[in-house]
Amino acid sequence: MRLTAGGSAFPGHLKDLCRDAVLVEAHQDLPVGSHVAVAMALPGTGGPLEVGGKVIRVARGDGDAHRLAILFTTVTPAAETRIDFFIAQHE
């Protein structure tokens, strides 16, 4: 997956996903309240998916990584459907 904030893009690792939020581990520290674009590939749901979000929590990750909890703020109905489908397949 890829996160974009303040004009900079950086990779992240998907740790958890629900319908309205995602937990990402990344080597980029973002403060709570940061607005981000989240681009992710959810296998079996079509091409890349991009949603807007806001960092609501930051915690230490593995090594020097940070775990960012991102609440979705801009999600199309089609994106919601794809996220729901992906979650249903992994329950």
C-alpha positions in Angstrom: 0.0 0.0 0.0 1.0 3.6 -0.4 0.2 6.7 1.8 0.4 10.3 0.5 0.5 13.2 2.9 1.7 16.8 2.4 2.8 16.0 -1.2 5.0 13.1 -0.2 4.3 9.5 -0.9 5.7 6.5 1.1 5.0 2.8 1.4 3.1 1.2 4.3 2.2 -2.3 5.4 -1.5 -3.1 5.9 -2.0 -4.5 9.5 -5.8 -4.3 9.8 -8.7 -3.1 7.8 -12.4 -2.5 8.6 -15.1 -0.7 6.7 -14.3 2.8 8.0 -10.6 2.6 9.0 -7.2 1.0 8.4 -4.2 0.3 10.6 -0.9 0.8 8.7 2.7 0.2 9.7 5.1 2.7 8.1 8.5 4.1 8.6 7.1 7.6 8.3 5.8 9.4 11.3 2.6 11.5 10.8 1.0 13.5 13.6 -2.5 12.8 14.7 -4.9 14.9 12.5 -2.8 14.6 9.4 -4.9 14.1 6.2 -3.7 11.3 4.0 -4.6 9.5 0.7 -4.5 5.8 1.2 -3.9 3.7 -2.0 -4.1 -0.1 -1.6 -4.5 -3.2 -3.6 -7.1 -5.6 -2.2 -6.6 -8.9 -4.0 -9.8 -10.2 -5.6 -11.5 -6.8 -5.7 -10.2 -5.3 -8.9 -7.5 -2.7 -9.4 -6.0 -0.3 -6.9 -8.3 1.5 -4.5 -7.8 5.0 -3.1 -9.6 6.6 -0.2 -9.0 9.8 1.8 -8.4 9.6 5.6 -7.3 11.3 8.7 -4.7 9.9 11.2 -6.5 9.4 14.5 -3.9 7.4 16.5 -0.1 6.8 16.3 1.7 4.0 18.2 5.1 2.4 18.1 5.4 -0.4 15.5 8.1 -3.0 15.0 11.6 -1.6 15.1 11.6 2.0 14.0 8.2 1.8 12.4 5.0 3.6 13.4 1.5 2.2 13.5 -1.0 4.7 12.1 -4.7 4.3 12.6 -6.4 6.1 9.8 -10.1 6.9 9.8 -11.6 7.1 6.2 -13.1 10.5 5.4 -13.6 10.2 1.7 -14.9 6.8 0.4 -17.0 6.2 -2.6 -19.9 3.7 -2.5 -18.0 1.5 -4.9 -14.9 1.6 -2.6 -17.1 0.7 0.4 -18.4 -2.3 -1.6 -14.9 -3.5 -2.5 -13.7 -3.1 1.1 -16.7 -5.0 2.4 -16.2 -7.8 -0.1 -12.5 -8.1 0.8 -13.3 -8.2 4.6 -16.0 -10.9 4.0 -13.5 -13.1 2.2 -11.0 -12.9 5.1 -13.3 -13.5 8.0 
